[in-house]
């Protein structure tokens, strides 16, 4: 089951400049401010800045669908023509993320929060 897109990650090259812009846009300081990730929360929405995103192949923002079973969801999407881009990986606190690509080349993010 999916709870919809709850996280959007933006790849950034200049994390300090991006943090200034997003802090102004969001109207609040980030709740997470580390060299490898800057995160903002607006209600149940997570906005993240990833200074390593471009290096890992991100070409633009990725929306992450919140799912109950990331491995099962990936298999279901593969059964319907998707291709795995990134296998599930723990990004902290047991939260898993993965990405797949649909037949049109669109990147779909998946997230499973413990």
Buried (B, 14 or more C-beta within 10 A) or exposed (E): EEEEBBBBBBBBEEBEEBBEEBBEEBEEEBEBBEEEBBBBBEEEEBBBBBBEBEEEEBEEBBBBBBBEEBBEBBEEBEEEEBEBBBEBEEBEEEBBBBBBBEEEEEBBBBBBBE
